Amino acid sequence: MRPPDSLKKKKMKITELSLKRPVTVSMILVAFIVAGIITSKMLPMEFFPNVEFPYVYVYIPYSSSSPEQVEEQITKPVEEVLSTLSNIKRIISKSKNSGVGIFIEFKWGTNATIKTIEAREKIDSIKADLPKDIQKIYMGKESSADIPMLELIISSDTRDISESYDILEKQVKNRIERIDGVSKADIYGISYKYYSINLNADLMKTHKVDLKDLVDILMASNFSVTAGQITDNNIRYTVKPVDELKKTSDIENIIIGKNDLKLVDVADISYTMDKNDYRRRHLNGKTAIGLDIMKESGANIVEISKKVKKQIEILKKRDDLKGINIYPVHDSADAIIGSLNELLKSGLFGFALSFIVLFIFLRQIQSTVIVAVSVPFSIFVTIVFMYFIGLSMNILTMLGLLLAVGMVVDNSVVVTENIFKNRNIYSDGAKAAIISSKEINLAITAGTLTTVIVFLPNILGADSMITFYIKHIGLSFSIALLTSLVIAQTVVPLLASKIKQKPDDSKTLWIDKLSQRYKKILAWLIVRRKTSIILILLLIVSIIIPLKFVKSEMFSSSAQRKITIRYNINDSYTPDKVGESVSKIENYLLLNKKKFEIEFVYTSYNGNYAKTRIYLTKGDDVIKKQSEIQEIIKENLPEIAIGKPAFKRTSSGGNNESLNIMLRGATFQDLQKYSEKVIKDLQKIEKIGDVQPDISAEESEIVVKINKDKTRKYNISPGEITRHISLAMRGTDLKSIQTKDGEIDLFVVYRNEDRKKLSNLKNITIYKDGKEYKLATLAKFIDGKGPSEIYHESRKTSLSIIIDKGDLTVQEAKDAIKKSIDSIDLPANISWGFGSAFEFEDETQNSMLINTLLALALIYLVMASLFESVFFPIAIWISIIYAVVGVYWLFFVTFTTFDFLSWIGVLVLIGVVVNNGIVFLDHLIHLRNKGMERYDAIIQAGSDRLRPILMTAGTTILSLIPLCFNTKQVGGSGPPYFSLGRAIVGGMLLSTLVTLIILPTIYIIIDDLVCGAKKIVRKAYIKQ
């Protein structure tokens, strides 16, 4: 039952070396402390660890078209070719009248950079099959570096900034992008200026200019190509034909027809901005512009934020920017500093409580300090290793360090307590330290390894979003604990050997009185086996009670002090029309600003979309809960004719708390028809919130039905007609022109007055074989309704229904939704399924469950190897069950929801709760190996290990007490910290009691079974 001697000697050598070379050990420590101080300043500070997500995004703009046209001509062929890529998890596309966006999610571990290249090659292979007037195809991948570190809103109370793109681009955006560490800055809510060729339909008709031919001439009039090379006098020259447009006059003087007909004769050329071509923004009811700032990978986010804010203060003093205000909406640096401060305060307070516990037990300031130094030493060493293995200081690694604060003292507590106990036997401090370390090394090594190993499946296992989170928490936590093990075997014995032992007084201490009472309780339970077994079973079965009441939700409700209103626009309108309704809602909110505890209101909208974000006050100004404010706002929220506003909340995991289901497989019209029935039934679910389709309503449209007999008669192809309509109504981009101010886009389209009415569409003239034909003679025009967007998931037409789960948990909502939809008789061609938010919840639970089971198996393997027994580790292993019971009972008492951080707490518990059992069982086996009877060995082991078990449990529990009451959220918007603290504290409380009271009985039962099995084997052997 004891480990091989070679293992003991190997571990003992470390302690002996530290005692023989105290100066060397001291210098190593000093070196690590200095290195820790230096690297702490060099360690990148980030909101979130840098990660490249397995996503590829494709955007193909095709403005002023219809969703059906985009779907048929672009989306379907592109989806088909992209679906041949390997490792795809899902493909999602949205076809709109402005183009199509295609989102490809790959399995975790897939290299997104390589997939982006492969996707571009696939699209290039079918480019000839796509519409000829597609100018650009945008592709990109997503990483945490693409998340804005700073979101700013630019507005003004004194001037109109709606046409200030140039000045904001040059004076604000460009200056910020030049700051070291800033990768890019993006401006939203304002359109840039471009050269617009506005064709006059009457003049075009007068001069008999064919629109398609005109566009071809314009495209051919602005070029710069390389045509080869020639050699003259041994000098090689590149031949470069050039006919580039440089200024307005160059554009105006392009010859487009006979008799030197110029472009200026049929069009107006202006340097302008289309106010209808971008999403508008309001801040507190006034025009606003968004500015998102991204940092370079590995840059210190806090330092960059300071530099950006300093630059903003300088910009505010410029004369050309007077009256312009710049507000930060979201600053990751503030979130980081806030999270770090909260964790630091919790850590320091927890450390102070642990220090008090140590002093109460040890009753010596010197020995207390010896144990306490484990914390700063471990943290400094951890920072050094974090720097060299490429980790950053972020909310995840900092959380790992916080968890380690109360646990890094455990090894030092056990070693110190054993050394001072042996000092009463051995007068030589060095000898007492060596012997004490020898006795305890196995226990603390096993305890540390079992604690660290629970993170191994997440660190080395398959990549996923969940394992990514836990990996960064686990790495900092594990490094700190392994460091504490080395310190407990070197520094602690060295320091403890130098302290003079206080003379043993005869005064009975409280711990001695407690020990005597504990012996009596233990003796009473050991001899009453049936009573002990009943107690064991009752404690396990008691979990049934809290299981019924404790809610389980991986990413519980977030309290970000931010409320979002989605307008659900019912048709396509002009931005001005939508703006009127937006202003109506904003005025209501701003008039009740104090009542609703509103800090500011931020809205973005266009012709078929609008969303208002209400930022609530924080800190001392908070009186009402966010949920209360939302209900008050909802009571008198003004009705608007163009839509039906609904609230949308966010979960603490960053996913929409407004979950969704998908209807798939039929035409858009069929899906919309049956979605009304589904929505009606879902709204009947008790406690559920708003239920809305995740699209704007159908838009009014005019269907142009081409008369094929006439087009065939006049030798006009449908493609020619389609291109004429597209060019006239939608326009097209031409090659950009180079000016002294840089590259400027060039666009050609009919004037607004020539494309506003149905009569303009009917009068489009097509020239063929010297004859002219009006569109009205070639086609019929039918009024109708069409989708504002067409959604595909896995290449099937789909419709998403957003569901605000209200007060239900995700699982409760899922069960209720399934029951509701299963009762609906959907046609065979329509299927339904839960959306990605539901899937993410399930994946998180399954991933955590699998990793927990793997951690349990690894812990058993470690204990079995170190104890050289396959049976006795089971006694310690069973204590994990009681830890889970303790978690649920504390959650039940404190009304805590079991979430993602709670799972991490359980993972930590699995490794921590076995420590005390290892310390107890290791000493018990040691006493029995020395010849002590089982009963006496159990009583003696319990008495000897009572103090270190209570000390280690006490320091761990008290160090996490501040976290148990910390209502702040991870990173300001993640899960609340308290669920993690409460999970560990609840499990530790009950598992400590079980280790001291019930573990001896479990050990006896297993020992009896082992002895019985040996007797049966022995008898069978004798008979043979």
Buried (B, 14 or more C-beta within 10 A) or exposed (E): BBBEEEBBEEBBEBBBBBBEBBEEBEEBBEEBBEBBEEBBEEBBBBBBBBBBBBBBBBBBBBBBBBBBBBBEBBBBBBBEBBEEBEBBBEBBBBBBBBBBBBBBBBEBEBBBEEBBEBBBEBBEEEEEEBBEBBBEBEBEBBBBBBBBBBBBBBBBEEEEBBEBBEBBBEBBBEBBBEBEBBBBBEBBBBBBBBBBBBBBBEEBBEBEBBBBEBBEBBBEBBEEEEEEEEEEEEEEEEEEEEEEBEEBEBBBEBEBBEEEBBBBBBBBBEEBBBEEBBBBBBBBBBBBBBBBBBBEEEBBBBBBBEBBBEBBEEBEEEEEBEEBBBBBBBBBBBBBBBBBEBBBEBBEBBBBBBBBBBBBBBEBEEBBBBBBBBBEBBBBBBBBBBBEEEBBBBBBBBBBBBBBBBBBBBBBBBBBBBBBBBBEEBEEBBBBBBBBBBBBBBBBBBBBBBBBBBBBBBBEBEBBBBBBBBBBBBBBBBBBBBBBBBBBBBBBBBBBBBBEBEEEEEEEEEBEEEBEEBBEEBBEBBEEEEEBBEBBEEBBEBBEEBBEEBBBBBBBBBBBBBBBBBBBBBBBBEBEBBBEBBBEBBEBBBEBBEEBBBBBBBBBBBBBBBBBBBBBBEEEEEEBEBBEBBEBBBEEBEEBEBBBBBBBBBBBBEBBBBBBBBBBBBEBEBBBEBBEEBBEBBBEBEEBBBBBBBBBBBBEBEBBEBEEEEBEEBEBEEEBBBBBBBBBBBBBBBBBBBBEEEEBBBBBBBBEEBBEEEEBBBBBBBBBEEEEBEBBEBBEEEEEBBBBBBBBBBBBBBBBBBBBBBEBBBBBBBEBBEEBBEEBEBEEEBBBEBBBBBEBBBBBBEBBEEBBEBBBEBBBEBBBBBBEBEBBBBBBBBBBBBBBBBBBBBBBEBEBBBBBBBBBBBBBBBBBBBBBBBBBBBBBBBBBEEEBEBEEBBBBBBBBBBBBBBBBBBBBBBBBBBBBEBEBBBBBBBBBBBBBBBBBBBBBBBBBBBBBBBBBBBBBBBBEEBEEEEEEEEEEEEEE
